[in-house]
Amino acid sequence: MNVDRAIDAYLRHISIERGLSGHTVAAYHRDLAGYAAWLADRGIDDPATVTDEVVGAFVADRAGAEPRPAATSLARLQSSVRGLHRFLAREGVAADDPTRRLRPPKTPQRLPKALTIDQVEALLDAAGPAPGAAVDTDLLRLRDRALLELLYATGGRVSEIVALDVDDLAHGEVLRVRGKGDKERIVPVGSYARAAIDAYLSRARPELSRRGHATPRLFLGARGAPLSRQSAWLIIQQAAERAGLTAHVSPHTLRHSFATHLLQGGADVRVVQELLGHASVATTQIYTHVSVDTLRDVYASSHPRAR
């Protein structure tokens, strides 16, 4: 088996057997295509002949490239190469795993940026219908409000929310979400989001649906086609501008805000993990970091000799 065939076999494995998302598989494919080209330049076509020195040279070469890659990009690249060689060793294609001594680079832990509750409310209000707006604008703003309310109410990824069908709203009170690896989870939907969705379904979606071909998708574009991730991103950017929010606001900002506000309200981290669809609680625990101001306030009010 040559390098290209080995990579194809590994990508099929992570896609079909492990059920990784299309975006993750595409990222691994890009990383491993670069790795294959690097090996080919050095006359290496048999993955079984790759040694730990070869892998180390590849990582060092990529780490020293210009422009300098981010630590997160380098870590993902190493993960791609490590996954490939572990797979080949497990399948008996190679006698050994040359990446067993490879240590991933330390990546800076960036705390997610969350909006305050007041900022979220301003964003949601800015997405809603404006008094005296044209009919078409009113329809789209009803959709926009429902979209943003649902993103914040459920903490869903934008790819999950735009992929929803109308039937995924079970009685309007819970939402069936298909996440990474096509894993399904049930998430409650709060009253504000339910009201916004009801208004969209009754007043806007029927008209938008008539403009395009029949589709079960919940959120539709101006011409009746399913709403894209890029359009959802633009909707949030426009609402943020109208709300006067100067900080960068993205669909993931609402997901971060959802998790942060739940934990600040006393929710258990494992409940938040389930709602977010995280495979590991360690991923969710990044949200448990609190601000310096919060630490100071709690210390001042709780410690007997703080004042």
C-alpha positions as CSV (number, residue, x, y, z in Angstrom):
1,M,0.0,0.0,0.0
2,N,1.5,3.4,-1.0
3,V,1.0,6.6,0.9
4,D,-1.9,7.9,-1.1
5,R,-3.9,4.6,-0.8
6,A,-3.1,4.5,2.9
7,I,-4.4,8.0,3.4
8,D,-7.6,7.2,1.4
9,A,-8.2,4.1,3.7
10,Y,-7.7,6.2,6.8
11,L,-10.1,8.9,5.7
12,R,-12.7,6.3,4.9
13,H,-12.2,4.9,8.4
14,I,-12.7,8.1,10.2
15,S,-15.6,9.1,8.0
16,I,-17.6,5.8,8.0
17,E,-16.5,3.8,11.0
18,R,-15.8,6.7,13.4
19,G,-18.5,9.0,12.0
20,L,-16.4,12.2,12.1
21,S,-18.0,15.2,10.5
22,G,-17.4,16.2,6.9
23,H,-15.6,19.3,8.0
24,T,-13.2,17.3,10.2
25,V,-12.5,14.8,7.5
26,A,-11.9,17.6,5.0
27,A,-9.4,19.2,7.4
28,Y,-7.6,15.9,7.9
29,H,-7.5,15.4,4.1
30,R,-5.8,18.8,3.6
31,D,-3.2,18.0,6.3
32,L,-2.4,14.6,5.0
33,A,-2.2,15.7,1.4
34,G,0.5,18.1,2.4
35,Y,2.2,15.3,4.3
36,A,2.0,13.0,1.3
37,A,3.5,15.7,-0.9
38,W,6.4,16.2,1.6
39,L,7.1,12.5,1.7
40,A,7.0,12.3,-2.1
41,D,9.6,15.0,-2.4
42,R,11.9,12.8,-0.3
43,G,11.2,9.7,-2.4
44,I,9.1,8.0,0.3
45,D,6.1,6.2,-1.1
46,D,5.7,3.3,1.3
47,P,4.2,4.4,4.7
48,A,5.7,1.3,6.4
49,T,9.1,2.8,5.8
50,V,8.4,6.0,7.7
51,T,10.5,6.3,10.8
52,D,10.1,8.6,13.9
53,E,13.0,10.6,12.5
54,V,11.1,11.2,9.3
55,V,8.0,12.3,11.2
56,G,10.1,14.5,13.4
57,A,11.7,16.2,10.4
58,F,8.3,16.8,8.8
59,V,7.0,18.5,12.0
60,A,10.1,20.6,12.4
61,D,9.9,21.6,8.7
62,R,6.3,22.7,9.1
63,A,6.9,24.4,12.4
64,G,9.6,26.5,10.8
65,A,7.6,27.4,7.7
66,E,6.9,31.0,6.8
67,P,4.5,32.4,7.6
68,R,4.8,30.7,11.0
69,P,1.8,28.4,11.5
70,A,-0.4,28.9,14.6
71,A,0.1,26.4,17.4
72,T,-3.5,25.2,16.9
73,S,-2.8,24.5,13.2
74,L,0.4,22.6,14.0
75,A,-1.4,20.6,16.7
76,R,-4.1,19.6,14.3
77,L,-1.5,18.7,11.7
78,Q,0.3,16.4,14.2
79,S,-3.1,14.9,15.1
80,S,-3.8,14.1,11.5
81,V,-0.4,12.4,11.0
82,R,-0.5,10.6,14.3
83,G,-4.0,9.3,13.5
84,L,-2.8,8.0,10.1
85,H,0.2,6.1,11.5
86,R,-1.7,4.6,14.5
87,F,-4.4,3.4,12.0
88,L,-1.7,1.8,9.8
89,A,0.0,0.1,12.7
90,R,-3.4,-1.2,14.0
91,E,-4.3,-2.6,10.6
92,G,-1.0,-4.3,10.2
93,V,0.1,-2.2,7.2
94,A,3.1,-1.0,9.3
95,A,5.0,-2.9,11.9
96,D,5.3,0.1,14.2
97,D,3.8,3.6,14.9
98,P,6.6,6.2,14.2
99,T,4.5,8.9,15.9
100,R,4.5,7.2,19.3
101,R,7.1,9.7,20.7
102,L,5.6,12.7,19.0
103,R,4.4,15.3,21.5
104,P,1.8,17.9,20.5
105,P,2.8,21.6,20.8
106,K,1.3,23.4,23.8
107,T,-1.6,25.6,22.6
108,P,-2.6,28.7,24.4
109,Q,-5.9,28.3,26.2
110,R,-8.2,31.1,25.0
111,L,-11.3,31.6,27.0
112,P,-14.4,31.8,24.9
113,K,-15.7,35.3,24.5
114,A,-19.3,35.5,25.8
115,L,-21.7,38.4,25.5
116,T,-23.4,39.7,28.6
117,I,-27.1,39.0,29.0
118,D,-27.9,42.7,28.2
119,Q,-25.8,42.4,25.0
120,V,-27.6,39.2,24.0
121,E,-31.0,40.9,24.5
122,A,-29.9,43.9,22.4
123,L,-28.7,41.5,19.7
124,L,-32.0,39.6,19.6
125,D,-34.0,42.8,19.6
126,A,-32.0,44.1,16.7
127,A,-32.8,41.0,14.7
128,G,-36.5,41.3,15.1
129,P,-39.0,43.2,12.9
130,A,-38.8,47.0,12.9
131,P,-41.9,49.1,13.1
132,G,-43.0,50.3,9.6
133,A,-40.6,48.0,7.8
134,A,-41.4,46.8,4.2
135,V,-43.3,43.5,4.0
136,D,-40.3,41.6,2.7
137,T,-38.0,43.0,5.3
138,D,-40.5,42.2,8.0
139,L,-40.6,38.5,6.8
140,L,-36.9,38.2,6.9
141,R,-36.5,39.9,10.2
142,L,-39.1,37.4,11.7
143,R,-36.8,34.6,10.4
144,D,-33.7,36.3,11.7
145,R,-35.2,36.7,15.2
146,A,-36.3,33.1,15.3
147,L,-32.8,32.0,14.1
148,L,-30.9,34.0,16.7
149,E,-33.3,33.1,19.5
150,L,-32.9,29.4,18.7
151,L,-29.1,29.7,18.6
152,Y,-29.0,31.3,22.0
153,A,-31.8,29.1,23.5
154,T,-30.1,25.8,22.5
155,G,-26.4,26.5,22.2
156,G,-26.5,24.8,18.9
157,R,-23.8,25.1,16.3
158,V,-24.8,27.1,13.3
159,S,-24.3,24.1,11.0
160,E,-26.8,22.1,13.3
161,I,-29.4,24.9,13.4
162,V,-29.5,25.7,9.6
163,A,-29.8,21.9,9.0
164,L,-32.9,21.6,11.1
165,D,-36.2,20.4,9.5
166,V,-39.6,21.7,10.7
167,D,-40.3,18.2,12.1
168,D,-37.2,18.5,14.4
169,L,-39.3,20.8,16.6
170,A,-41.1,18.2,18.6
171,H,-44.3,19.9,20.0
172,G,-42.2,23.2,20.0
173,E,-40.8,22.5,23.5
174,V,-37.8,20.4,22.6
175,L,-35.5,20.3,19.6
176,R,-33.9,17.2,18.0
177,V,-30.4,18.2,17.0
178,R,-28.0,16.1,14.9
179,G,-24.5,17.0,15.9
180,K,-21.0,15.9,15.0
181,G,-20.7,12.3,13.8
182,D,-24.5,12.4,13.2
183,K,-25.1,12.0,16.9
184,E,-28.5,13.0,18.0
185,R,-29.4,14.9,21.1
186,I,-32.6,16.5,22.5
187,V,-32.4,20.1,23.7
188,P,-35.2,22.0,25.5
189,V,-36.4,25.3,23.8
190,G,-37.3,28.2,26.0
191,S,-40.5,30.3,25.8
192,Y,-38.9,33.3,24.0
193,A,-37.4,31.1,21.3
194,R,-40.7,29.2,20.9
195,A,-42.7,32.4,20.5
196,A,-40.2,33.7,17.9
197,I,-40.3,30.4,16.0
198,D,-44.2,30.3,16.1
199,A,-44.3,33.9,14.7
200,Y,-41.8,32.9,11.9
201,L,-43.7,29.7,11.0
202,S,-47.1,31.3,10.9
203,R,-46.2,34.7,9.3
204,A,-43.0,34.3,7.3
205,R,-42.1,30.8,6.4
206,P,-45.2,30.0,4.3
207,E,-44.5,33.0,2.1
208,L,-40.8,32.2,1.8
209,S,-41.6,28.6,1.0
210,R,-43.8,29.6,-1.9
211,R,-40.9,31.3,-3.6
212,G,-38.8,28.2,-3.9
213,H,-39.0,24.4,-4.3
214,A,-40.6,22.4,-1.5
215,T,-38.1,21.7,1.3
216,P,-38.6,20.5,4.9
217,R,-35.8,22.8,6.1
218,L,-36.9,25.1,9.0
219,F,-35.0,28.2,8.0
220,L,-35.3,29.5,4.4
221,G,-33.6,32.3,2.4
222,A,-35.3,35.1,0.7
223,R,-35.9,33.0,-2.4
224,G,-37.2,30.0,-0.6
225,A,-34.0,27.9,-0.6
226,P,-32.6,26.4,2.6
227,L,-30.6,29.1,4.6
228,S,-26.8,28.6,4.4
229,R,-24.3,28.8,7.2
230,Q,-22.8,31.9,5.4
231,S,-26.2,33.6,5.3
232,A,-26.7,32.9,9.0
233,W,-23.3,34.4,9.8
234,L,-24.2,37.5,7.8
235,I,-27.6,37.8,9.6
236,I,-25.8,37.8,13.0
237,Q,-23.2,40.4,11.8
238,Q,-26.0,42.7,10.6
239,A,-27.9,42.4,13.9
240,A,-24.7,43.1,15.9
241,E,-24.1,46.3,13.8
242,R,-27.7,47.4,14.4
243,A,-27.3,46.7,18.2
244,G,-24.1,48.7,18.3
245,L,-22.0,45.8,19.5
246,T,-18.4,46.6,18.7
247,A,-17.0,43.2,19.8
248,H,-16.8,40.5,17.2
249,V,-20.0,38.5,17.2
250,S,-20.3,35.2,15.4
251,P,-22.7,32.2,15.6
252,H,-20.2,30.6,18.0
253,T,-20.4,33.7,20.3
254,L,-24.1,32.8,21.0
255,R,-23.0,29.2,21.7
256,H,-20.3,30.5,24.2
257,S,-22.9,32.8,25.7
258,F,-25.4,30.0,26.1
259,A,-22.9,27.8,28.0
260,T,-21.5,30.7,30.1
261,H,-24.9,32.0,31.2
262,L,-26.1,28.5,32.1
263,L,-23.1,27.9,34.3
264,Q,-23.3,31.3,35.9
265,G,-26.9,30.5,36.7
266,G,-25.9,27.3,38.6
267,A,-26.2,24.6,35.9
268,D,-24.2,21.5,36.4
269,V,-21.3,21.3,33.9
270,R,-22.3,17.8,32.9
271,V,-25.8,19.0,32.0
272,V,-24.2,21.8,29.9
273,Q,-22.0,19.1,28.3
274,E,-25.1,17.2,27.2
275,L,-26.8,20.3,25.9
276,L,-23.8,21.3,23.9
277,G,-23.2,17.8,22.5
278,H,-19.6,17.6,23.7
279,A,-18.1,14.2,23.7
280,S,-15.9,15.0,26.7
281,V,-16.7,17.1,29.8
282,A,-13.1,18.5,29.5
283,T,-14.3,20.4,26.4
284,T,-17.1,22.0,28.4
285,Q,-15.0,22.8,31.4
286,I,-13.3,25.7,29.5
287,Y,-16.5,27.6,30.2
288,T,-16.1,27.2,34.0
289,H,-13.3,29.8,34.1
290,V,-14.6,32.9,35.7
291,S,-13.5,36.5,35.2
292,V,-11.2,38.3,37.6
293,D,-14.1,40.6,38.6
294,T,-16.2,37.7,39.5
295,L,-13.4,36.2,41.6
296,R,-12.9,39.5,43.3
297,D,-16.6,39.9,44.1
298,V,-17.1,36.4,45.4
299,Y,-13.9,36.7,47.5
300,A,-15.0,40.1,48.9
301,S,-18.5,38.8,49.9
302,S,-17.4,35.4,51.2
303,H,-14.1,35.5,53.0
304,P,-14.4,36.6,56.6
305,R,-11.2,38.8,56.4
306,A,-11.5,40.0,52.9
307,R,-12.6,43.6,53.9
